[in-house]
Amino acid sequence: MFLNVKEHTFHTGDASVDYVTFGSGNKNLIIIPGLSFNRVKGNGLMLAYMYRIFAKEYKVYIIDKRNDVPEAFTVLDHADDIYRLMQALSITDAHIFGVSLGGMIAMTLAADHPEVVIKLVVAVSAARVNDTIKECISSWIKMAEDNDHRSLAEDMVYKMYSEGYIRKYRLFIPLMAKMIKKTDLRRFSRIAASCLTVGVYDRLGDINCPVMVIGGMQDKITTAAGSVEIAEKIRCKIHMYEDYGHAAYEEAKDFNKRVYEFLTE
């Protein structure tokens, strides 16, 4: 199934964006991940396996953030990069699935260019900054700027995952801290700062495609309220996981199945 997994780099001006493609379908699905230390490049097979449910129905594009993120980069800038890549690949329409910061980018893209979005899934995200987002992201930026790998790893795990997940994988947190040491914390910090620029709430009415919102009631980052208010504003379908938080997209076994069923119904 994954023999056609390919890794690419899109160059635009003096910037570059890495992305992975896989799947044999005749429809386009663009997946926009959230804030992470993991890069798309070098993880094509893992990502294809994670999203394998979409492989037969879609040509899947998983698109990273810029390799060299400038200071004061915004959610709108991320969305413009996605749109330029779509133009370069002659993608005139696509299903869009965005997670966390990826959801912020996806909503902005759908509001700016509604003609290219067939359906939209927004997962554990928010359309505007709330106090929880501001406090969480600001603390992560500070830890990254201080090179405090251990505190950053621990705080991300405890804020993202459920208590059961943390108990099960607690021993791996030091390994995550070691992994963070090998990453570009300046890039992480700048991408994190872009989360604080999201402001698409008042423009959600410009999105004219079917939308599904998925959130976690225990979300300690974008909050359950962040997901709920998107659905209420758009008046769209919503599913909230009672027992999961921000990492519902990893923990809930039926997560991708829900997305697939919405996109293909």
GULUM-302952 format. One record per residue: x, y, z of N, C-alpha, C in turn; residue number from 1; residue in three letters. Coordinates in pm, whole numbers. Layout:
// GULUM-302952
ROKOL     n.xx     n.yy     n.zz    ca.xx    ca.yy    ca.zz     c.xx     c.yy     c.zz   ropa   lolum
ROKOL        X        Y        Z        X        Y        Z        X        Y        Z    NUM     ALA
...
This chain:
// GULUM-302952
ROKOL     n.xx     n.yy     n.zz    ca.xx    ca.yy    ca.zz     c.xx     c.yy     c.zz   ropa   lolum
ROKOL       83     -121        0        0        0        0       86      126        0      1     MET
ROKOL      208      121       62      286      242       81      406      250      -12      2     PHE
ROKOL      406      171     -120      517      177     -215      526      313     -281      3     LEU
ROKOL      418      388     -281      420      520     -346      441      634     -247      4     ASN
ROKOL      490      604     -127      522      711      -32      643      789      -84      5     VAL
ROKOL      628      920      -92      737     1003     -142      752     1127      -55      6     LYS
ROKOL      874     1171      -39      903     1293       34      951     1399      -65      7     GLU
ROKOL      901     1521      -46      929     1629     -140      966     1756      -64      8     HIS
ROKOL     1023     1850     -137     1048     1984      -85     1000     2085     -187      9     THR
ROKOL      915     2175     -142      862     2282     -226      941     2409     -198     10     PHE
ROKOL      993     2470     -304     1071     2592     -289      989     2710     -342     11     HIS
ROKOL      978     2812     -259      908     2934     -300      989     3053     -254     12     THR
ROKOL     1044     3127     -350     1133     3236     -315     1255     3181     -243     13     GLY
ROKOL     1285     3236     -127     1399     3188      -49     1355     3093       62     14     ASP
ROKOL     1230     3044       55     1177     2953      157     1156     2814      100     15     ALA
ROKOL     1149     2716      190     1123     2579      148     1029     2512      248     16     SER
ROKOL      943     2426      194      845     2353      275      852     2206      237     17     VAL
ROKOL      870     2119      336      873     1975      311      732     1918      319     18     ASP
ROKOL      705     1817      236      577     1749      243      591     1606      196     19     TYR
ROKOL      497     1523      240      495     1381      208      368     1352      127     20     VAL
ROKOL      381     1265       29      262     1220      -45      254     1068      -39     21     THR
ROKOL      131     1018      -38      106      874      -51      -40      856      -88     22     PHE
ROKOL      -75      732     -119     -213      701     -152     -237      688     -302     23     GLY
ROKOL     -342      615     -336     -370      586     -477     -507      635     -521     24     SER
ROKOL     -574      716     -440     -707      764     -474     -704      876     -575     25     GLY
ROKOL     -823      912     -625     -832     1018     -726     -883     1149     -667     26     ASN
ROKOL     -892     1156     -534     -928     1281     -466     -810     1327     -382     27     LYS
ROKOL     -805     1456     -356     -693     1514     -281     -731     1535     -135     28     ASN
ROKOL     -642     1492      -45     -657     1519       97     -530     1584      147     29     LEU
ROKOL     -543     1705      202     -429     1776      259     -440     1770      411     30     ILE
ROKOL     -338     1715      475     -332     1707      621     -229     1807      670     31     ILE
ROKOL     -271     1892      764     -183     1995      819     -161     1964      966     32     ILE
ROKOL      -43     1914     1003      -15     1882     1144       -5     2008     1230     33     PRO
ROKOL       -2     1986     1361       10     2096     1453      154     2124     1493     34     GLY
ROKOL      169     2198     1601      301     2231     1655      368     2105     1707     35     LEU
ROKOL      489     2079     1662      556     1955     1700      707     1969     1683     36     SER
ROKOL      781     1883     1753      925     1874     1731      956     1783     1613     37     PHE
ROKOL      863     1698     1576      884     1604     1467      867     1671     1333     38     ASN
ROKOL      956     1644     1243      946     1695     1106      875     1594     1018     39     ARG
ROKOL      813     1643      914      754     1554      814      864     1480      739     40     VAL
ROKOL      969     1552      703     1079     1492      630     1145     1383      713     41     LYS
ROKOL     1163     1267      652     1224     1154      721     1124     1065      791     42     GLY
ROKOL      997     1104      792      894     1027      862      779      987      769     43     ASN
ROKOL      808      980      640      704      950      543      633      817      568     44     GLY
ROKOL      708      711      590      646      579      611      563      576      738     45     LEU
ROKOL      613      637      844      539      641      970      408      718      953     46     MET
ROKOL      413      831      885      293      912      864      193      841      775     47     LEU
ROKOL      244      774      670      155      699      582       84      587      658     48     ALA
ROKOL      156      523      747       94      418      828      -10      477      923     49     TYR
ROKOL       23      588      985      -69      652     1078     -200      691     1011     50     MET
ROKOL     -192      735      886     -310      781      813     -348      684      700     51     TYR
ROKOL     -319      557      719     -339      457      614     -485      441      572     52     ARG
ROKOL     -579      476      659     -720      461      627     -759      544      505     53     ILE
ROKOL     -682      650      476     -714      739      365     -648      699      234     54     PHE
ROKOL     -561      597      236     -471      570      124     -542      527       -4     55     ALA
ROKOL     -650      451        7     -717      401     -113     -807      507     -176     56     LYS
ROKOL     -862      592      -93     -960      691     -141     -894      819     -191     57     GLU
ROKOL     -776      849     -138     -716      981     -161     -571      975     -206     58     TYR
ROKOL     -530     1079     -274     -389     1116     -283     -367     1210     -164     59     LYS
ROKOL     -285     1168      -70     -269     1240       56     -142     1324       54     60     VAL
ROKOL     -155     1447       99      -43     1539      113      -34     1579      260     61     TYR
ROKOL       77     1549      326      100     1593      464      207     1701      458     62     ILE
ROKOL      169     1823      496      253     1940      469      306     1999      598     63     ILE
ROKOL      436     2014      603      504     2069      721      501     2222      716     64     ASP
ROKOL      555     2285      821      577     2429      822      709     2457      751     65     LYS
ROKOL      736     2582      724      861     2620      659      981     2566      734     66     ARG
ROKOL     1086     2535      662     1208     2488      727     1276     2601      804     67     ASN
ROKOL     1276     2720      748     1334     2835      815     1222     2936      838     68     ASP
ROKOL     1164     2934      957     1050     3020      987     1099     3157     1031     69     VAL
ROKOL     1056     3264      962     1100     3399     1002     1037     3440     1135     70     PRO
ROKOL     1091     3544     1195     1029     3603     1313      895     3663     1273     71     GLU
ROKOL      803     3668     1369      671     3730     1349      592     3662     1238     72     ALA
ROKOL      616     3534     1218      539     3458     1119      400     3432     1177     73     PHE
ROKOL      297     3434     1093      160     3426     1140       87     3303     1084     74     THR
ROKOL      -29     3277     1140     -115     3171     1087     -149     3200      941     75     VAL
ROKOL     -175     3326      911     -205     3364      772      -88     3333      681     76     LEU
ROKOL       35     3355      727      153     3322      646      161     3171      620     77     ASP
ROKOL      135     3091      724      134     2945      705       30     2906      599     78     HIS
ROKOL      -89     2965      608     -197     2933      513     -158     2974      371     79     ALA
ROKOL      -90     3087      358      -44     3130      225       56     3031      167     80     ASP
ROKOL      143     2974      250      238     2872      203      163     2750      149     81     ASP
ROKOL       60     2706      221      -19     2591      175      -85     2623       41     82     ILE
ROKOL     -143     2742       30     -212     2779      -93     -115     2786     -211     83     TYR
ROKOL        4     2842     -189      104     2849     -296      147     2709     -339     84     ARG
ROKOL      159     2620     -245      195     2482     -279       83     2417     -360     85     LEU
ROKOL      -41     2439     -320     -154     2385     -398     -150     2438     -541     86     MET
ROKOL     -124     2565     -557     -116     2623     -691       -3     2560     -772     87     GLN
ROKOL      112     2542     -708      228     2485     -777      200     2341     -821     88     ALA
ROKOL      119     2268     -744       87     2129     -776      -41     2117     -858     89     LEU
ROKOL      -98     2231     -897     -224     2234     -974     -338     2162     -901     90     SER
ROKOL     -340     2177     -768     -451     2123     -688     -557     2231     -679     91     ILE
ROKOL     -667     2211     -751     -773     2313     -755     -879     2291     -650     92     THR
ROKOL     -883     2171     -591     -976     2146     -481     -924     2029     -398     93     ASP
ROKOL     -957     2032     -270     -906     1929     -179     -991     1924      -54     94     ALA
ROKOL     -991     1808        9    -1039     1796      146     -923     1839      235     95     HIS
ROKOL     -952     1915      340     -849     1967      428     -874     1917      570     96     ILE
ROKOL     -769     1867      634     -778     1812      769     -664     1873      850     97     PHE
ROKOL     -699     1961      944     -598     2030     1023     -609     1999     1171     98     GLY
ROKOL     -495     1978     1235     -489     1942     1376     -421     2055     1454     99     VAL
ROKOL     -488     2106     1558     -431     2207     1648     -390     2331     1568    100     SER
ROKOL     -263     2369     1567     -221     2480     1482     -260     2453     1338    101     LEU
ROKOL     -252     2327     1296     -295     2291     1161     -441     2323     1136    102     GLY
ROKOL     -524     2311     1240     -665     2347     1227     -681     2498     1211    103     GLY
ROKOL     -601     2576     1282     -603     2721     1267     -567     2760     1124    104     MET
ROKOL     -464     2694     1072     -420     2720      935     -529     2678      836    105     ILE
ROKOL     -590     2562      859     -692     2510      769     -814     2602      763    106     ALA
ROKOL     -858     2652      879     -971     2745      881     -939     2874      806    107     MET
ROKOL     -817     2924      825     -776     3046      757     -771     3025      606    108     THR
ROKOL     -718     2911      563     -714     2878      421     -855     2870      364    109     LEU
ROKOL     -945     2804      436    -1083     2786      389    -1159     2919      384    110     ALA
ROKOL    -1127     3012      476    -1191     3143      475    -1138     3231      363    111     ALA
ROKOL    -1006     3222      337     -942     3304      233     -969     3251       93    112     ASP
ROKOL     -974     3118       80     -987     3055      -52    -1093     2945      -47    113     HIS
ROKOL    -1218     2981      -23    -1323     2880       -9    -1342     2795     -134    114     PRO
ROKOL    -1300     2847     -248    -1320     2775     -374    -1234     2650     -386    115     GLU
ROKOL    -1129     2637     -305    -1039     2521     -318    -1064     2415     -211    116     VAL
ROKOL    -1155     2440     -118    -1179     2347       -8    -1314     2279      -24    117     VAL
ROKOL    -1312     2146      -39    -1436     2069      -57    -1501     2040       78    118     ILE
ROKOL    -1424     1987      170    -1468     1962      306    -1353     1996      400    119     LYS
ROKOL    -1389     2029      524    -1289     2072      621    -1310     2001      754    120     LEU
ROKOL    -1201     1945      808    -1203     1888      943    -1107     1969     1029    121     VAL
ROKOL    -1158     2019     1142    -1078     2098     1235    -1072     2022     1366    122     VAL
ROKOL     -952     1979     1406     -936     1895     1524     -859     1968     1634    123     ALA
ROKOL     -909     1958     1757     -847     2016     1877     -781     2150     1847    124     VAL
ROKOL     -863     2245     1806     -810     2373     1761     -893     2487     1818    125     SER
ROKOL     -866     2607     1771     -938     2726     1813     -930     2830     1703    126     ALA
ROKOL    -1031     2913     1696    -1036     3016     1592     -985     3150     1640    127     ALA
ROKOL     -962     3160     1772     -906     3282     1829     -834     3247     1958    128     ARG
ROKOL     -745     3333     1999     -664     3307     2118     -748     3327     2244    129     VAL
ROKOL     -743     3228     2332     -805     3244     2463     -695     3246     2570    130     ASN
ROKOL     -733     3266     2695     -633     3280     2801     -548     3154     2818    131     ASP
ROKOL     -611     3037     2802     -537     2911     2819     -432     2895     2710    132     THR
ROKOL     -469     2923     2586     -374     2916     2476     -257     3012     2501    133     ILE
ROKOL     -290     3134     2537     -185     3235     2558      -88     3193     2668    134     LYS
ROKOL     -141     3144     2779      -56     3103     2890       30     2983     2853    135     GLU
ROKOL      -31     2882     2789       39     2760     2752      150     2787     2651    136     CYS
ROKOL      115     2852     2542      213     2876     2435      324     2969     2482    137     ILE
ROKOL      290     3071     2558      392     3164     2608      493     3092     2697    138     SER
ROKOL      444     2998     2778      536     2924     2865      626     2833     2784    139     SER
ROKOL      573     2772     2678      655     2686     2592      762     2767     2520    140     TRP
ROKOL      725     2885     2474      822     2972     2408      935     3007     2504    141     ILE
ROKOL      900     3041     2627     1001     3077     2728     1094     2959     2755    142     LYS
ROKOL     1039     2838     2771     1120     2720     2796     1214     2693     2677    143     MET
ROKOL     1162     2709     2556     1244     2687     2437     1357     2788     2430    144     ALA
ROKOL     1327     2914     2458     1430     3018     2453     1535     2998     2561    145     GLU
ROKOL     1495     2935     2673     1588     2906     2782     1660     2773     2764    146     ASP
ROKOL     1631     2702     2653     1688     2569     2628     1657     2471     2742    147     ASN
ROKOL     1541     2487     2801     1499     2400     2911     1425     2280     2853    148     ASP
ROKOL     1502     2187     2797     1444     2074     2726     1356     1988     2816    149     HIS
ROKOL     1403     1962     2936     1331     1872     3027     1194     1929     3065    150     ARG
ROKOL     1192     2055     3105     1065     2117     3144      969     2125     3027    151     SER
ROKOL     1021     2156     2909      937     2165     2790      875     2031     2757    152     LEU
ROKOL      956     1925     2759      904     1790     2730      797     1750     2830    153     ALA
ROKOL      824     1771     2957      728     1731     3060      598     1810     3049    154     GLU
ROKOL      610     1940     3030      489     2023     3024      403     1988     2903    155     ASP
ROKOL      466     1962     2789      390     1925     2670      317     1793     2691    156     MET
ROKOL      386     1696     2748      322     1565     2772      205     1579     2868    157     VAL
ROKOL      225     1648     2979      120     1658     3080        1     1741     3033    158     TYR
ROKOL       26     1835     2945      -85     1915     2894     -159     1846     2778    159     LYS
ROKOL      -89     1763     2702     -149     1704     2583     -225     1575     2612    160     MET
ROKOL     -169     1489     2696     -219     1352     2705     -305     1328     2828    161     TYR
ROKOL     -385     1221     2820     -470     1181     2932     -385     1120     3044    162     SER
ROKOL     -442     1115     3163     -368     1060     3278     -330      914     3255    163     GLU
ROKOL     -420      837     3194     -391      697     3166     -274      680     3071    164     GLY
ROKOL     -268      764     2969     -159      759     2872      -27      796     2940    165     TYR
ROKOL      -31      898     3025       91      942     3094      144      833     3186    166     ILE
ROKOL       54      768     3260       97      659     3348      164      547     3269    167     ARG
ROKOL      111      520     3151      162      411     3069      298      444     3009    168     LYS
ROKOL      319      569     2972      441      605     2899      530      703     2975    169     TYR
ROKOL      511      713     3106      587      808     3186      739      792     3170    170     ARG
ROKOL      785      668     3158      928      642     3150      991      696     3022    171     LEU
ROKOL      907      728     2921      960      776     2794      979      927     2792    172     PHE
ROKOL      932      997     2897      945     1142     2897     1091     1188     2893    173     ILE
ROKOL     1182     1126     2970     1324     1166     2959     1380     1146     2818    174     PRO
ROKOL     1332     1043     2748     1377     1021     2610     1329     1132     2519    175     LEU
ROKOL     1208     1179     2545     1155     1290     2467     1239     1415     2489    176     MET
ROKOL     1280     1438     2614     1365     1553     2644     1497     1545     2567    177     ALA
ROKOL     1554     1424     2559     1679     1405     2484     1658     1432     2335    178     LYS
ROKOL     1542     1389     2285     1510     1411     2145     1499     1561     2115    179     MET
ROKOL     1437     1635     2208     1420     1778     2189     1554     1849     2177    180     ILE
ROKOL     1655     1798     2248     1788     1860     2242     1844     1863     2100    181     LYS
ROKOL     1799     1770     2018     1851     1759     1883     1768     1840     1782    182     LYS
ROKOL     1664     1909     1830     1577     1983     1740     1613     2131     1738    183     THR
ROKOL     1556     2201     1641     1578     2344     1626     1477     2418     1714    184     ASP
ROKOL     1518     2454     1835     1426     2519     1928     1389     2660     1883    185     LEU
ROKOL     1475     2723     1805     1439     2856     1753     1321     2843     1657    186     ARG
ROKOL     1326     2743     1571     1214     2719     1478     1088     2684     1556    187     ARG
ROKOL     1102     2596     1654      987     2558     1736      925     2682     1801    188     PHE
ROKOL     1009     2767     1857      962     2887     1925      886     2979     1831    189     SER
ROKOL      935     2994     1710      869     3083     1614      737     3024     1564    190     ARG
ROKOL      734     2893     1546      607     2829     1507      507     2840     1621    191     ILE
ROKOL      555     2817     1744      468     2831     1861      410     2972     1868    192     ALA
ROKOL      494     3072     1845      447     3211     1851      339     3239     1748    193     ALA
ROKOL      345     3170     1635      243     3192     1532      104     3148     1579    194     SER
ROKOL       99     3053     1675      -31     3012     1730     -104     3130     1792    195     CYS
ROKOL      -29     3225     1844      -87     3339     1914     -140     3445     1818    196     LEU
ROKOL     -127     3421     1687     -176     3517     1588     -308     3475     1526    197     THR
ROKOL     -362     3359     1565     -485     3314     1502     -598     3412     1534    198     VAL
ROKOL     -674     3448     1430     -783     3543     1448     -889     3527     1341    199     GLY
ROKOL     -926     3402     1314    -1019     3374     1206    -1164     3363     1253    200     VAL
ROKOL    -1188     3378     1382    -1323     3356     1436    -1428     3440     1365    201     TYR
ROKOL    -1402     3568     1345    -1501     3657     1284    -1519     3631     1135    202     ASP
ROKOL    -1433     3546     1078    -1442     3517      935    -1488     3374      908    203     ARG
ROKOL    -1530     3304     1012    -1574     3166      992    -1694     3158      899    204     LEU
ROKOL    -1773     3264      892    -1886     3267      800    -1847     3264      653    205     GLY
ROKOL    -1719     3294      625    -1670     3290      486    -1642     3147      440    206     ASP
ROKOL    -1640     3054      534    -1618     2913      499    -1751     2855      450    207     ILE
ROKOL    -1755     2809      327    -1883     2766      270    -1889     2617      238    208     ASN
ROKOL    -1794     2539      290    -1795     2395      267    -1845     2325      393    209     CYS
ROKOL    -1882     2196      384    -1917     2120      505    -1796     2112      598    210     PRO
ROKOL    -1821     2126      727    -1714     2128      828    -1749     2031      940    211     VAL
ROKOL    -1646     1963      990    -1660     1884     1112    -1553     1929     1210    212     MET
ROKOL    -1595     1949     1334    -1504     1985     1442    -1491     1866     1537    213     VAL
ROKOL    -1368     1834     1576    -1343     1728     1674    -1259     1787     1786    214     ILE
ROKOL    -1301     1764     1910    -1228     1819     2022    -1222     1724     2139    215     GLY
ROKOL    -1151     1764     2241    -1139     1684     2363    -1186     1764     2483    216     GLY
ROKOL    -1272     1706     2562    -1327     1776     2678    -1220     1808     2782    217     MET
ROKOL    -1109     1734     2780    -1002     1756     2877     -886     1837     2818    218     GLN
ROKOL     -911     1907     2710     -804     1980     2640     -750     2094     2726    219     ASP
ROKOL     -619     2086     2758     -554     2186     2841     -474     2286     2760    220     LYS
ROKOL     -489     2282     2629     -412     2372     2542     -505     2467     2466    221     ILE
ROKOL     -584     2415     2374     -679     2500     2301     -815     2503     2369    222     THR
ROKOL     -840     2413     2463     -962     2400     2544    -1079     2342     2466    223     THR
ROKOL    -1168     2278     2541    -1292     2227     2482    -1375     2342     2426    224     ALA
ROKOL    -1376     2454     2498    -1455     2569     2454    -1407     2622     2319    225     ALA
ROKOL    -1276     2609     2293    -1223     2652     2164    -1283     2574     2049    226     GLY
ROKOL    -1301     2443     2068    -1364     2360     1965    -1513     2390     1953    227     SER
ROKOL    -1579     2398     2068    -1725     2416     2069    -1765     2547     2001    228     VAL
ROKOL    -1692     2655     2028    -1733     2782     1970    -1715     2788     1819    229     GLU
ROKOL    -1621     2710     1766    -1608     2701     1620    -1734     2638     1561    230     ILE
ROKOL    -1774     2524     1619    -1892     2454     1569    -2018     2538     1583    231     ALA
ROKOL    -2029     2610     1694    -2148     2694     1715    -2152     2810     1616    232     GLU
ROKOL    -2036     2866     1586    -2029     2978     1492    -2062     2933     1350    233     LYS
ROKOL    -2008     2818     1311    -2031     2767     1175    -2163     2691     1166    234     ILE
ROKOL    -2210     2641     1282    -2329     2554     1289    -2302     2425     1212    235     ARG
ROKOL    -2197     2359     1253    -2155     2239     1183    -2152     2119     1277    236     CYS
ROKOL    -2120     2005     1221    -2110     1881     1297    -1993     1889     1394    237     LYS
ROKOL    -2012     1830     1515    -1904     1830     1614    -1906     1700     1692    238     ILE
ROKOL    -1787     1650     1725    -1775     1537     1816    -1672     1572     1921    239     HIS
ROKOL    -1710     1560     2049    -1620     1588     2159    -1592     1459     2235    240     MET
ROKOL    -1464     1427     2250    -1424     1309     2327    -1423     1346     2476    241     TYR
ROKOL    -1502     1274     2553    -1517     1304     2695    -1388     1280     2774    242     GLU
ROKOL    -1316     1174     2742    -1203     1131     2826    -1066     1171     2774    243     ASP
ROKOL    -1063     1242     2662     -934     1279     2605     -917     1430     2601    244     TYR
ROKOL     -789     1469     2592     -755     1609     2582     -704     1644     2443    245     GLY
ROKOL     -596     1723     2441     -546     1776     2314     -495     1666     2221    246     HIS
ROKOL     -444     1558     2277     -389     1450     2194     -493     1345     2159    247     ALA
ROKOL     -619     1384     2155     -725     1290     2116     -696     1228     1980    248     ALA
ROKOL     -632     1304     1892     -602     1253     1758     -502     1138     1761    249     TYR
ROKOL     -427     1124     1870     -337     1009     1886     -399      901     1974    250     GLU
ROKOL     -473      940     2075     -521      844     2174     -651      775     2134    251     GLU
ROKOL     -741      844     2072     -871      785     2037     -856      691     1917    252     ALA
ROKOL     -885      565     1936     -865      465     1831     -953      489     1710    253     LYS
ROKOL    -1068      555     1730    -1161      575     1619    -1147      714     1556    254     ASP
ROKOL    -1043      787     1592    -1031      926     1548    -1026      936     1395    255     PHE
ROKOL     -930      870     1333     -917      880     1188    -1037      820     1117    256     ASN
ROKOL    -1099      721     1176    -1220      662     1117    -1333      765     1113    257     LYS
ROKOL    -1346      844     1219    -1447      950     1220    -1421     1052     1110    258     ARG
ROKOL    -1295     1089     1095    -1259     1185      991    -1291     1126      853    259     VAL
ROKOL    -1251     1002      833    -1273      935      704    -1422      928      671    260     TYR
ROKOL    -1502      889      768    -1647      875      743    -1710     1009      709    261     GLU
ROKOL    -1666     1115      775    -1719     1248      742    -1679     1290      602    262     PHE
ROKOL    -1554     1268      566    -1507     1312      435    -1569     1234      321    263     LEU
ROKOL    -1603     1109      345    -1653     1023      237    -1804     1007      237    264     THR
ROKOL    -1874     1060      338    -2021     1041      343    -2089     1119      230    265     GLU
